[in-house]
Amino acid sequence: MRVAWFNVENLFTRYAFGGPHSEALPYDRQVIAVGVTAVDRGTDGADGNIALAGMQRDNTARVILDMQPDVLGVSEVENIAALRIFNQQYLSHYFDRIFLIDGNDGRGIDVAICIRKGFQADVLGLRTHAHETLEPGQSVEWGVVGDDSGPVYLARNALFSRDCLELDVAVGGKTLTFMANHFKSQGKSSRREQLPPDEMRLRQATRVAELVHEAQSAGKYPIVFGDLNVDNVNPQRGQSLAPLMNCGLVDSFGDASPQDRWTHYYVVGQDVSRLDYILHDARLKRTSRMINRKGITLKCNQYQGERYPTVGYAHNAASDHAGLCVALDV
C-alpha cells in the first residue's frame, strides 16, 4: 500500500458567479463551483493570472500522479468541491473516495483523505475533531469578528487549527486508521491569542498521540500524516511535537539525513526545513519511500534535481511543499 501526503498550497474553487455572464445564468448555475485555482499572486493581468494558476495546479497534479498513492492525505484545500473538481480536471478521476470535513482555519483551508480508484479498501468510519476545545467545559465559538485590519474568522477555544480528520479503512484484513493533520503554524494568529504557537502545537500533538493509543487499544493500525508545521529537530520549537514523535509510531523519514528529509521551502527566508511527516504503526513494515521535490520553485537553490518543465521562479510551482510517499506492507 502506497501512502502519500502533500500540502497542495491554497487549492481554491472558482465559481460561475465570478464570470462576466453569470447574471444571465439560471440561479442554480450562478453559484456552482466550476474550477480550481491558486491564491492570485500574479501581476500579468487577469488572463495571465488564470494561466499561471492552471500551470501551478497542473504541476500539483504531477506530484501526486508521480507518487502513485493508494491513500493520499492533503492539506490547504478550500472544500470538498475543490478537491473533487481537481480530481476530475487534473487527475482524470484518479481517486473515487474523497473525504473532507470543514475545520477551523480562518482562510478556509482544510485537510482531506483520498483513496485511489480500484484500491481494495472498505471505508468503515470517519471522525472529525474540529469541535474539540483547549480546556474541558468550553465550547468552540465560530463566526466572524472585526478588528483594525478588517474581518477575522473566529474559532475561539478550538484545540485544532484545522482538524485531525480520522478515517478507518479495512485493508488486507487489518483496520487502518488514517489521521490527517495540519498543526498550528509558527506565526502568531490574532484568533489564537489564548496560547503561543508552540504551546498550541504541543497540545495538538498531545491529543493526536492520545488518538493513536486509542486506535491501537481498539486493535487498529494508526497512520498519522500531515503538515506538522515545525521540524522536530528544531532546537527551539521541535519539542512541541515530542508527544507525537515519542508515542511509538515509526517516523518514515526519521532515519534519513537532515539534508535529505526537508519538505518545505520558505521563500522569505530562502531556507528549507522539514514540516511534513508520515508516521505509521510499527507493525506495518516500510518497503520504500520517496520525497518528490520536482514541483518546488526554481528559487530553491537547495534542490538541484529534476523539475517539471513548467516549474519556474514565480507563481507556477506545484506547492511550497514537497510530496511524501511511503510503501507499507499490509
N, C-alpha and C positions, 0 to 999 in steps of 0.2 A: 504494500500500500504506500503510495506516494502522498505525503502530507506537505503542503506548502503554506507559506504566509507571505503577504505582500501588503504594505501600506501604499495604496494606489494614489495618494495625494489629491484630495479635492475632486472626487468624481461626483459631479453635479448634473442635474437634469436640465434640459431645455424644454420649454412649454410652448404650445401653439399660440397662447395669448401674447407671446413676445414677438410674433411675426407681424409684418405690415398689413396683412389682410385678415387678421384674427377676428375683427369685429363682424366680418361677413360670414364667419363660420357659425354653424349651429352651436348652441351653448355647450353641449356635451363634448364638442371638439375644440372649444376655446381654451379649456383648462387641461387638456390631455398632455402628458409628458410624451415628447416625440423624439428626443435625442439626448445625448450626454455631452458634457463639455468639461473643461477645467476652469479654475478661477481665472477670470480675464485679467491678464497682466501684460498684454501686448500693446504695442504703440503704433501699429501699422494701419489703423482704421478697422472698422467692423469686419470687413471681409477677411482681412489678414489675420485678425484675432481668431475668427472661426476656423480658418485653415490651420493655424498653429495649434489650436485646441484639438482638432481632429488628428493632427500628426502626433500630438502627445498621447492621446488615447489609443492610437494605433500602436505606439511603442509600449504602452502599458499592457496591451493585449499580447504583444510579442513576448514579454517577460513571462506572462502566465502560460502561454502555449509552449514555450520552450521548456518550462519546468514540468509540464505534463502531469499536473496533480490529479489524484483521485479525490482528495479533500483539500479545499483551499479556504484559508481564513484571510479576510481583508479588513482594512480599516480606512477611514476617511471617505465613506460612501454616504451620499445625502439621504437616500431612502431606497426601498426595495425596487421601486420603479427604475431608478438609475442603474441598479445592478442588473435587472432583467433586460433593459434596453441595451446596455453594454454587452451583455452576454449574447444578445441577438445580433447587434450591428458590428461587433468587433471580434467576437469569439465563435460565431457560427453555431450557437446553441451548444457549446462545449459542456455546460452544466445543465442538469434538468431538475435539480433540487437546490433552491436558494432560500436561505433563512436570514432574516434581519428584523430586529425589533428596535424601534426608535429609542435612543438613550438620552443622555443628559447634556450633550455638548451644545454650547452656545451657537456654533456655526452649523449645527445640524449634521455633523459627520458621525457616522455610526460604524460599528463592527458588524461583520456578517460571515456566514459559513456557507460554502457551496460544495456540492457533490457532483462529480463527473457523470455525464450520461453513460449508462451501461455499467457503471461500477456497482458490484453486488453488495449493497448495504441497505439494511432496513432501518428507517428512522423510527426511534422509539419515544423520543420526548425532546421538548425544547423549553428552556427556562431562562428568564431574564432576572437580573439583579439590580436593574436601574432604580428600583424603588427603595433599595436598602439605604440606611442612614448612618451618619457618623456616630451617633450615640443612640442607645436604646431609648424608646419613648418618643423619639422625634418622628416627624413625617417630612417627606420631601415637598418643598414649596416650589412649584413650577410656574412659569409665567414670564412676563417681560417687564422690566423696570427701566427708568431713565436715569442717566447721570450727566455730567457736564459734557461728555463726548457723544451722547446720543443713547439709543436704546441698547439694553443689555439683556440677553436671555438669562433667566434665573432658574437655577436648580438648587436652591438653598438646602443645606443639610444632607445632600446626596453623598453617599460614600464613593461611588464610581463616577469618574469624569465623563465616561460614555456608558459602558456596561461591561459586565462579564457575561457573555452570552454562552450558555451551555447547550450542547446538542448531544444526545445519546444516540448512538448508531450501533447496530449489530453487524459485525463483520467477522466472517470465519469462525463463528461460534463464540465470539467474545463481544461484550458490550464495551464500546469505547466511548468515553465522554470527552468531547472537544470543548475547550474553553477559550473563546476568542476575547482578547483584551486590548485596550488602548489606555494605558495608565496616564496619570497626571503628567503634564509637561514640566520642564524645568523652570519655566517662567511663571510669575505670579499672575493669577487671574482675579479680576475685580469681583467675580461672583463666588470666589473660593477664599474669602478673607478669613474664614474661621481658622484655617491652618496653613502653614507654609507648604510649598510644593513637595518637599521631601517627606514631610510628615503625612501628607495626603497619600503619596505613593506608597509609603510604608504601610499605611492602613489597608490600602488596596491589595498589596502583596500578601499581607497577613490574612485577609479574607479569602483570597484565591487559594492560598495554602490550606486553609480550613476546608474549602470545597474539594480540593484534591484528596484530602484524608477522608472526607465523607464519601466520595466516589469509590475509593479503594475499599473502605469498610463495607460498601454495598456490592463488592465483587466486580467493580468496573475498572477499566484501564484508562486513567486520565491522560489527556494530551493538552497541554497549555501552549497556545501560540499567540503572539501579539507584539505590538509595539509597546514595550515597557518603559520607553522614554528616558532611559539612563543606561550607561554602561556599568555593569555590575562590578567592574574593577576600578571604577572612578573612585579616587581616594576620599572625596568629599561626599558624593551623593550615592555611591554604589551600594552602601549598606541599606538603603531604603528597599532594595529588592531581596535582602537576606532571608526573610521568612519563606519566600517562594523558592529561591535558589537552593535553600537548605532543607526542603521538605521531602526529599527522597526521589524526586524526578531526575531523569538524565538530561543534562544540557547537551543538545545535539551538536553544538559547535563549541562547547566549553573547552575541549582539548586542542582546539586549533590555536595557532599562534595569534597574538593580538593584532598583528598587521594583516592577518588573513581573515579575520572574523568581523570586520566592521561592516555595517549595513546602511549607514546614513551619511550623506554629505551635507554639511551645514554651510550654505553659500555665503552667509555673512562673515563667519569666521574662517571660511575656506579650510575647514578641517573635517575629518571623518571620525565616526565613533560607532560603537555597537549599541543600537537601540532595539533591535528586533530579535525575537527568540522563538525557538520551538523546543519545548521541554516535554519529555514523554515518560510514561511508566517504565520502570527498569525491567519489567518482564517482556517488553517489546524490544527486540534486537534491531539496531540500526544496521542497514546493509550498505547504504551510500548516502551522500549529502552533497549539496551544491549551494552556492550563493551566486545569483545571476545579477551582475552589475552592468550588463550590456546596455541598459537604458539610462545610466547615470550621465548627467551633463558633462560636456567636454571641459567645463570649468574645473572639474575634479581631477587635478593632476596626480592624486594618489592612486588613480586607476589608469593603467596604460594598456589594458587588454582590449579585446574586440568590443565594438559598439555597433548598434543597429545603424543602418546607413543614414537615417533621417535624424539621428540624435545630434544636436548642435550645442551652442553655448547658451541659448535663451529660449524658454517657453515651449520646448518640444521634447524634453527628456521624459522618459516613462514615469518617473517619480523622483523625489529626492531620496527615496529609499531603494535598496536592492530587494530582490525576491529571494526567499529562503525555501529550500525543498529538502526533505529527508525521506528516504525509503525505509519503511519498517516492516519487519517480518511478523505478520499477524497469525 
